[in-house]
Amino acid sequence: MEKIGSNKSFGGFQQRFRFASKTLSSTTIFSIYLPPGASAGAPVPVIYWLSGLTCTDENFVIKAGAQQYAAAHGVAVVTPDTSPRGDGVPGDPDGGWDIGLGAGYYVDATEEPWRQHYQMYSFIAKELPPIIEREFPVSDKKAIMGHSMGGHGALTIALKNPGVYTSVSAFAPICAPSQTARGQKALSLYLGNDPAAWQDYDTCALVAKGAHKIPLLVDQGTADDFLAERLLPEKLQQVCEQQQHPLNLRMREGYDHGYFFVASFIGEHVAYHAEWLKK
């Protein structure tokens, strides 16, 4: 593991590392914020943040302002990249932004040419946490949150791994990708044309099938340009009501899809997870 950046922030350190991922069959980068006082003798709980389409690990680190809240609550925050990258890792042959590099969708791809590298679900859920717990002064208590495509990732990963995450939250998540044109495009390319294969990576479908009832905290801006056609929080609300799955959906008046929105409420999300992590 190679350290490629370190900056002191709110008494702790925002760091960046590169390592060779076996799961992704490529080199990957992640960022980690370690709050003041984190040490081998005093390990801290950790929150995983999953970013959205076109992002890297740096978007959240630079724009969200989460460090001050992580420092105040004594939690670490890990931010992985959104897709595999590097020589030989395929991107969209047409140069688009919604498939391939920066658009891993947090699935384990089964189709070519994506199958070898695009194993983002297993990377986030299985490979990365043991590495973080071995290499850094963090405990095995963890929460997960994300934005947009990363909100989709956070919700589905938490729902599919009962008891692993203390809590989950999302900003403007893609709630039902199998029911949107852009989601269907990505899922069909990564997983094939059988819609049944898509259901394991669809929050609404997982809740409908009776996923374990971890409470879902979701913030959604009412001025989000993607709200009506791509995000579909109303479908999540409907299925949660039908399944009696706990959901706190907060519609934030006038907020759009970007990081001004995320930065406005990230403090509440960190506090929410910190409360669960310290129980």
C-alpha positions as CSV (number, residue, x, y, z in Angstrom):
1,M,0.0,0.0,0.0
2,E,1.4,3.4,-1.1
3,K,0.5,6.6,0.7
4,I,0.0,9.3,-2.0
5,G,-1.4,12.2,0.1
6,S,-1.8,13.4,3.7
7,N,-3.2,16.7,5.0
8,K,-4.0,17.7,8.5
9,S,-7.7,18.7,8.9
10,F,-9.6,19.5,12.1
11,G,-6.9,17.9,14.2
12,G,-7.0,14.7,12.3
13,F,-5.5,13.6,8.9
14,Q,-7.1,13.2,5.5
15,Q,-5.0,10.6,3.7
16,R,-5.0,8.9,0.3
17,F,-3.6,5.5,-0.6
18,R,-3.0,3.4,-3.7
19,F,-2.9,-0.4,-3.7
20,A,-3.4,-3.4,-6.0
21,S,-6.9,-4.8,-5.6
22,K,-7.3,-8.6,-6.2
23,T,-11.1,-8.2,-6.6
24,L,-10.8,-5.5,-9.2
25,S,-7.8,-6.9,-10.9
26,S,-6.4,-3.4,-11.1
27,T,-4.8,-0.7,-8.9
28,T,-7.2,1.4,-7.0
29,I,-7.2,4.5,-4.8
30,F,-9.1,5.3,-1.7
31,S,-9.1,8.2,0.8
32,I,-9.5,7.9,4.6
33,Y,-10.1,10.5,7.2
34,L,-8.7,9.6,10.7
35,P,-10.0,11.8,13.5
36,P,-7.9,13.2,16.3
37,G,-6.9,10.6,18.8
38,A,-7.3,7.6,16.5
39,S,-4.5,5.1,17.4
40,A,-3.9,1.4,17.8
41,G,-4.8,1.7,21.4
42,A,-8.0,3.6,20.7
43,P,-9.5,2.4,17.4
44,V,-12.5,4.3,16.1
45,P,-15.6,3.2,14.2
46,V,-15.7,3.9,10.5
47,I,-18.2,5.2,7.9
48,Y,-17.9,4.2,4.3
49,W,-18.9,6.8,1.7
50,L,-19.8,5.8,-1.8
51,S,-19.8,8.5,-4.5
52,G,-21.8,8.9,-7.6
53,L,-21.4,8.8,-11.4
54,T,-18.2,10.5,-12.9
55,C,-16.7,10.9,-9.4
56,T,-13.5,9.6,-7.9
57,D,-12.6,9.3,-4.2
58,E,-11.7,13.0,-4.2
59,N,-15.1,14.6,-4.9
60,F,-16.5,13.9,-1.5
61,V,-13.2,14.6,0.3
62,I,-12.9,18.1,-1.2
63,K,-16.5,19.2,-1.5
64,A,-18.6,17.8,1.3
65,G,-16.8,19.2,4.4
66,A,-17.3,16.0,6.4
67,Q,-13.9,16.2,8.2
68,Q,-15.1,18.6,10.8
69,Y,-18.0,16.4,11.7
70,A,-16.0,13.2,11.7
71,A,-13.5,14.9,14.0
72,A,-16.2,16.0,16.4
73,H,-17.8,12.6,16.6
74,G,-14.5,10.6,16.6
75,V,-15.2,8.5,13.5
76,A,-13.1,7.6,10.5
77,V,-14.5,8.1,7.0
78,V,-13.4,5.9,4.1
79,T,-14.0,7.0,0.5
80,P,-13.2,4.5,-2.3
81,D,-13.2,5.2,-6.0
82,T,-16.4,4.6,-7.9
83,S,-15.0,2.1,-10.4
84,P,-11.8,0.2,-11.3
85,R,-9.3,2.2,-13.4
86,G,-5.9,1.6,-15.0
87,D,-4.4,0.0,-18.0
88,G,-6.6,-2.6,-19.5
89,V,-9.7,-1.5,-17.6
90,P,-12.5,-0.9,-20.2
91,G,-14.5,2.3,-20.4
92,D,-17.5,3.2,-22.5
93,P,-16.3,2.7,-26.1
94,D,-18.6,5.6,-27.1
95,G,-17.0,7.9,-24.6
96,G,-20.1,8.3,-22.5
97,W,-20.1,9.1,-18.8
98,D,-22.8,6.7,-17.5
99,I,-21.1,3.4,-18.1
100,G,-17.5,2.2,-17.5
101,L,-14.9,4.4,-15.8
102,G,-16.5,6.4,-13.0
103,A,-19.7,4.4,-13.3
104,G,-19.2,1.0,-11.6
105,Y,-22.7,1.0,-10.1
106,Y,-21.5,-1.1,-7.2
107,V,-22.4,-4.4,-8.9
108,D,-20.4,-7.5,-9.6
109,A,-20.5,-7.6,-13.4
110,T,-21.0,-10.9,-15.1
111,E,-20.8,-9.8,-18.8
112,E,-17.8,-9.1,-21.0
113,P,-15.8,-6.9,-21.2
114,W,-16.7,-5.8,-17.7
115,R,-16.5,-9.1,-15.8
116,Q,-12.8,-9.1,-15.0
117,H,-12.5,-5.7,-13.4
118,Y,-16.0,-4.4,-12.5
119,Q,-16.5,-6.3,-9.2
120,M,-17.4,-3.2,-7.2
121,Y,-19.9,-4.9,-4.9
122,S,-17.4,-7.4,-3.7
123,F,-14.7,-4.8,-3.5
124,I,-16.7,-2.6,-1.2
125,A,-18.5,-5.3,0.8
126,K,-15.8,-8.0,1.1
127,E,-12.2,-6.9,0.2
128,L,-11.9,-3.3,1.4
129,P,-13.1,-3.5,5.0
130,P,-10.6,-6.1,6.2
131,I,-7.8,-4.1,4.7
132,I,-9.0,-0.9,6.4
133,E,-9.3,-2.7,9.7
134,R,-5.8,-4.3,9.4
135,E,-3.9,-1.2,8.2
136,F,-5.6,1.6,10.2
137,P,-6.7,2.3,13.8
138,V,-10.3,1.5,13.2
139,S,-12.7,-1.0,14.8
140,D,-14.9,-3.5,13.0
141,K,-18.0,-1.3,13.7
142,K,-19.0,0.3,10.4
143,A,-21.8,2.3,8.7
144,I,-22.3,3.1,5.1
145,M,-23.7,6.1,3.2
146,G,-23.5,7.5,-0.3
147,H,-24.8,9.9,-3.0
148,S,-26.8,9.2,-6.2
149,M,-25.2,6.1,-7.8
150,G,-23.3,5.8,-4.5
151,G,-26.6,6.1,-2.5
152,H,-27.9,3.2,-4.6
153,G,-24.7,1.3,-3.7
154,A,-24.9,2.1,0.0
155,L,-28.6,1.1,0.4
156,T,-28.2,-2.2,-1.6
157,I,-25.0,-3.2,0.2
158,A,-26.5,-2.6,3.6
159,L,-29.7,-4.4,2.7
160,K,-27.8,-7.5,1.4
161,N,-25.5,-7.8,4.4
162,P,-27.6,-8.1,7.6
163,G,-25.8,-7.2,10.8
164,V,-22.6,-5.9,9.0
165,Y,-23.5,-2.2,9.1
166,T,-24.9,-0.4,12.1
167,S,-26.7,2.1,9.9
168,V,-27.2,3.3,6.3
169,S,-28.1,6.6,4.7
170,A,-28.2,8.2,1.3
171,F,-28.4,11.5,-0.5
172,A,-30.5,11.5,-3.7
173,P,-30.1,7.7,-4.3
174,I,-31.1,5.9,-7.5
175,C,-33.9,3.9,-5.7
176,A,-35.0,1.7,-8.5
177,P,-32.4,1.4,-11.3
178,S,-34.2,-1.5,-13.0
179,Q,-37.2,0.8,-13.6
180,T,-35.3,3.7,-15.3
181,A,-33.8,3.9,-18.8
182,R,-30.3,4.8,-17.6
183,G,-30.3,2.2,-14.9
184,Q,-31.5,-0.5,-17.3
185,K,-28.7,0.4,-19.7
186,A,-26.1,0.0,-17.0
187,L,-27.5,-3.2,-15.5
188,S,-28.0,-4.9,-18.9
189,L,-24.5,-4.2,-19.9
190,Y,-23.0,-5.3,-16.6
191,L,-25.4,-8.2,-15.7
192,G,-27.0,-9.3,-19.0
193,N,-30.5,-8.9,-20.4
194,D,-32.4,-10.9,-17.9
195,P,-34.2,-8.4,-15.6
196,A,-34.3,-11.0,-12.8
197,A,-30.5,-10.6,-12.5
198,W,-30.9,-6.9,-11.8
199,Q,-33.1,-7.3,-8.7
200,D,-30.2,-7.9,-6.4
201,Y,-28.9,-4.4,-7.1
202,D,-32.2,-2.6,-6.8
203,T,-33.2,-1.1,-3.5
204,C,-36.9,-1.2,-4.1
205,A,-36.7,-4.8,-5.3
206,L,-34.7,-5.8,-2.3
207,V,-37.2,-4.2,0.1
208,A,-40.1,-5.8,-1.8
209,K,-38.5,-9.2,-1.3
210,G,-38.3,-8.7,2.5
211,A,-34.7,-7.6,3.0
212,H,-33.7,-7.2,6.7
213,K,-35.3,-4.1,8.1
214,I,-32.3,-1.9,8.7
215,P,-33.7,1.7,8.9
216,L,-33.1,3.8,5.8
217,L,-32.3,7.5,6.1
218,V,-32.7,9.3,2.7
219,D,-32.4,13.0,1.9
220,Q,-33.7,14.2,-1.4
221,G,-33.7,17.7,-2.9
222,T,-37.0,18.8,-4.5
223,A,-35.1,20.9,-7.2
224,D,-33.0,17.8,-8.3
225,D,-33.0,17.6,-12.1
226,F,-32.8,13.8,-11.9
227,L,-35.7,13.4,-9.4
228,A,-38.6,12.4,-11.7
229,E,-36.9,10.2,-14.3
230,R,-33.9,8.6,-12.5
231,L,-34.2,8.6,-8.7
232,L,-37.8,7.6,-7.9
233,P,-37.9,8.1,-4.1
234,E,-41.7,7.8,-4.2
235,K,-41.3,4.2,-5.3
236,L,-39.0,3.5,-2.3
237,Q,-41.5,5.2,0.0
238,Q,-44.3,3.1,-1.4
239,V,-42.6,-0.3,-1.1
240,C,-41.3,0.6,2.4
241,E,-44.9,1.3,3.5
242,Q,-46.1,-2.0,2.0
243,Q,-43.3,-4.0,3.7
244,Q,-43.3,-2.0,6.9
245,H,-39.6,-1.3,6.3
246,P,-38.4,1.7,8.4
247,L,-37.7,4.7,6.1
248,N,-37.1,8.4,7.0
249,L,-37.4,10.1,3.6
250,R,-36.7,13.9,4.0
251,M,-37.6,16.0,1.0
252,R,-35.4,19.1,1.1
253,E,-37.1,22.0,-0.4
254,G,-35.2,23.8,-3.2
255,Y,-32.0,21.7,-3.1
256,D,-30.5,20.2,-6.3
257,H,-28.4,17.1,-6.9
258,G,-24.9,18.5,-6.3
259,Y,-22.5,18.8,-3.4
260,F,-23.9,22.1,-2.1
261,F,-26.9,19.8,-1.2
262,V,-24.6,17.1,0.3
263,A,-22.5,19.7,2.3
264,S,-25.7,21.2,3.7
265,F,-26.7,18.0,5.5
266,I,-23.6,15.8,5.8
267,G,-23.2,16.9,9.4
268,E,-26.6,15.4,10.2
269,H,-25.7,12.1,8.5
270,V,-22.4,11.8,10.3
271,A,-24.1,12.4,13.6
272,Y,-26.8,9.9,12.8
273,H,-24.2,7.2,12.0
274,A,-22.0,8.1,15.0
275,E,-25.0,7.5,17.3
276,W,-25.5,4.0,15.9
277,L,-21.8,3.2,15.8
278,K,-21.4,4.0,19.5
279,K,-24.3,1.9,20.8
